[in-house]
């Protein structure tokens, strides 16, 4: 028994059931919510507030009741052919590890600005780095912007979100004496072990770029290196941390670059070219050496040299710092590093540039006193 338009029915078990519209499923089919009570009047009174609540949600946010986790999976599949494989796996890992556990079951049309803000605060409570929080938020924001564009929701809940202040990424370079010790030791070892250090210190290459470097990318006649791909270990599944080694395009379009080879680096590349057994520069086999093996070689060299608390990426910072110290213009340094803009370089190497500016002032003072 029901009254027309009310969606209230008497069940066989004697209870009353009220039905209200929550939105639409991915298939377009209506999705309903249900409430139960002992009397018709009880259900009618409660049903009114539920109908009003969900009518408001649909009017303001749209009809899609797809959970954010379901939408995240659909969005990622749509992105798969548009983004690098490494970017795809990074998005997948971050969504599964950080975002889905908190808001994954929330329907798209019920996801609010307050929930997004609470998610950010949850990340802060977990002591995630501010840069990590910014990355997670950008992934969430991109996916919800696409949901709006596909008319699944009417507007994005990512509005007026307060994010923690990003910490400035200050580069830490080796001293000239530390660099000298590292280079000296690297040159005495088998060159498949020593060259990664020399390539980072003298050409500013990233570890993945070094692992992917082939002899066909090295032009010893013109003394230039062509950088256009990386070799890295990427996660396959978050649950059991399975990984695979993958060749991928360089980090960004600007990462595809040409780097001149210094004379000292040229000598060792030429020397190793005669002995190298395969197509990959930093390998003693026909297959490439993976980044963590090259990193292991670096730490062996670092320990022998008595240099503590230094990671491989600091070698690239050291290259950039030496370029700036030698009065290299910031645009050229930025191109050598493969940064997307000179602003990125300026943000990272502010301290090194300050030292250069201090030297300019000191030279000016000396010139005035003569």
N, C-alpha and C positions, 0 to 999 in steps of 0.2 A: 504494500500500500504506500502510495506517495502522492504528494500534491504537485501539480504541474509547475515546473520551473524551480522547485525547491531542492531537488536532489536529496530528499530524505526518504528512507525506506525502512520498513519493518522487516527484520531478518527472521529466519526460521527459528533461531534460538531465542526469540522474544525481545532481543535488543533492537534499538534503532540505530541506523547508520546514516551519516551525512557525508556527502561527497562534494569536494570543491576542486576547481581547476588550479593546478600548480604551474602549468606551462606546457611545452611540447618537447617530446623526445627527439633524438637525432633523426628518426624516421619521419617526423612530422606528426606522429600520433599524439593525441592529447594525453597528458599525464595528470592523474588525479591523486589527491590526498583524501584520507578518510578519518572520520571521528565517530565514536560510538557512545551510546548512553542508554540508560534504562527507560527514559521517557522521550516522547516526541519533542516536548517543550525544552528539555535539557539540551538535546542535540541542536534544535533550531537556534537556541540562544548562542551556543558555542560556535555553530557553523557560520553565523553572520560575521564574527570577528576574523575567522580564517579566510572567508571569501574576500573580505575587505583587504586584508593583509596581502593576499596573493594577487588580487586585481591591481593593487598599488605597485607591487613588484613588477608585474608584467607591463604596466603602463610606463614605469620609470626605466626599467632595465631590459625588457624584452622577454621572449617566451622560452628561450632555451634552458631546459633543465639538465642538460648534459653536465656531468661533474667536471670540475676543473682538470682532474687527472685524465678523464676520457678525452677532453678537449686538447690537453697537452700532448697526448699521444697522436691525435689527428694532426695537430699543428706541426709536430716534429716530422711526421711522414710527408707533409706538404713541403717542408723546408729541405728535405733530404737532398733533392737534386739541385738546390739553389745555393747551399752552403758547403764549405769544405767538410770532409769526413771527420776531421779532428774537432771542428766546431760542433758538428752534430753529436758526436759522442760526449763532448763536454757538456752540452745542453742537457742531454739525456741523463747523464750522471748527476748533474746539479739538481734537476727537477726531481729525480727519484730520491736523492739523499736529503735535500733540504726543503723543497716546496710541497711536493705531494703529501708527505706525512702530516703536514699542518693544515693545508687547505684543499687537499686532493679530492675529498668527498663533497665539497661544497658545490652546489649547482651554479653554473655560470651566472644565471640571472639573480642569484642571491649573494654573490660575492660583492662585498661592500668596501668602500674606502677604509672604514674602521678596521676591517679584517686584514687588509693589506698592511695598514699601519701596525697592527698587533703582530703580524708576521715579521716585520722589520724589527720590532722590539724583542721578539723571540730570538731572532738571530743575534741581537746584541747581548741578550742574557747568556747565550751560548758562547760568548766571547769570540765570535767570528771577526776576522779582520774587516775594517771598514771597506776596503777595496773589494773583498769577497761579497759583502752585502750589496754593494753597488752593482756588481756583476749579476748577482741573483735577481735583483730588482729589475734590471734591464731585460733579462730573459722573460720574466713574468710580464713586464710591460709590453714587450714585443708581441707575445702570444695573445694578450688581451686586446691589443690594438687590431690584430688580425681578426679576432672574433667580432669586433665592431665592424670592420670592413666587409666581413662575410655576413653581416646582419644577423648574427647569432644573439648579440646583445646590442642595446641601443647606445650605450656609452661605456667607456672604460672606467673601472673603479680606481685606476691609478691616477688620482688627482690630488694635488696638494700634499703629497706624501713627504714626511720629514725623514731624511736620510742622515746617517752619521757623517761627519766631516771626513773627507778622504785625507789620510796621512800622506804627506809629500814623500814621494819615492826618491830618496836621496841616494845617489850612486856611491858605492864605496870602492875605491881603487887601491891596488897594491902600491906600495912605495916603489921608487925606482930601483932601490937595492933588492927588494923582494922580487921584482920583475926580473932583474938581472940574474938572480940565483935560480929562479924557475926556468928561464930560457936556457941558461948554461947547462942545467941538469937535463932538460928535455932533449937537448942536442946530442947528449952522450948515449941516450937510450935507443933501442930499435925505433925507427921513425914512425911506425904505425902507432906507437905509444906516445912519442914526443910531439908529433905534428899537430895533434888536436890543440895542445897548449900553445904552440907557435901560431897556429891559425887564429885562435881567439885573441892572443895578445898583439898580433901584427896585422890582422885583417878584420877583427871585430865580429867574427862569425859566431852564431848561436850554436849550441851543442847539436841540435837536430840538423842544422845546415851542414855542419862538419861531418856528421854521420852519413848524410846523403851525398856528399861531394864525390863526384866521379872524375876520372882523369879527362874525360871529354869536356868537363866544365872548366878545366884549367888550361889556359892558353899560355904556355911557357914562352913562346916567341913574342907575343904582345905583352906578356907579364900582367895578365888580368885573370880574375876568377869570376865566373858567371854563377850567380846564386838564383835558383828558381824552384828548389824543392827542399823538403825536410823529411827526416826519417825519425819516427817516434813510436813509443809504445802507448797504445790507447786502450781504455777499458771497453770490454764487450758487454758485460753484464755487471750491474752494481752489486747484486746480492753476493756473488762469490768472487768478485774482483778478477774475473778472467780478462786477459788482455791479449792484444795482438800487435805486432809490429807493422806499421803502415807508412808507405811513402805518400806524401801529400804535397800540394802546392805550398809555396812559401806563405808565411804568416799573413801578410797583406800584399796588395798589389805593389806597394813601395818596397816590400821585402825582396822582390825580384830586382836584382841590381848587379852592377859590375863593380868589382873591388880591385884596384891595382895591387900588384904583388910587390912588397918591399924587397930590396936587394938581399937582405939576410934570409928572408923567407924563401925567396927564389932559389937560393943555393941548396937548401934542404929539400925543397920540392923536386928539384932537378935530380938530386942525389937519390932520393927514394923512388923516383919514377923509373929508374933503371932496374930497381930490384923488386918493385911492387908486383905481387902475383896476380892481381885481379883488376877489375874496373874501378874499385873504390879506393880513394886516396888514403883514408885512415883505416886500412884493414890489411891483415897479413893473410887473408883468404880470398876466395873468389866472391864471397858474399860480404855485404856491409857489416861493420861492427855496430851494435846497437848503442844508443847514447849512454846507457848506464855502465857499459863496459868502458867506454872512453872516459866517463867520469871517474870510474874506479882507477884507471891508469893515472889520471890527474891527481887523485888523492894520494896515490903512492909517491908521486913526484913531490907533491906538497909536503908530505911528512918527512921525506929525505932532506928537504930544504929547511925543515924546521919552521914552516909557516903554518900557523894554526887558524882555525875558524874562518876559512876562506872557501867559498863555493865556486864552482866553475864559471857561473855567469859573471862573477867579478872580474874575470879576465877580459871580457868584452867591455866592461866598464873601464877597466884600466886602459885598453886601447883608445877609447873615446877621450878619456882624461888626458892621455899623452898627446892626442891630436889637438885638443884645446890648449894645452900648455904650450904647444909649439905655434900658437896663434893661428890655428886652422879656423877658417870662417865657419860659422855655425851651420850654414846651408850645406856646405860640403860634408861636414861631420855627420849631419843628419842623413844625407844621401848614403854615405858609407855604411851607416848603421842600419839603414833600411827602415827608418822611422816614417810614420805617416805624415808628420809635419815637423817643422823646426820648433814649434811650441813644445812638442813632446820632448825633444832634445833639451830645450831650455829648462823645462820642468825638472828633468832628471839630473842635469849637470850644472845646476845653479851654483853650487859650491865651487866647482872647478872654474867656472867663469868668473866668480868673484875673485879667486886667487889671481887670475889673469888680469883682471881690472886693477887689482892692487899693484901688480907689477907695472902696469901702464902709469899709474900715479907716481910710483917710486922713480921710474925713468924720467917722468916729467920734472919731478923735484930735482933730480940730478942735473938735468939739462939747464934748469933755471939757475942752479948754483955755480955753473961754469962761467 
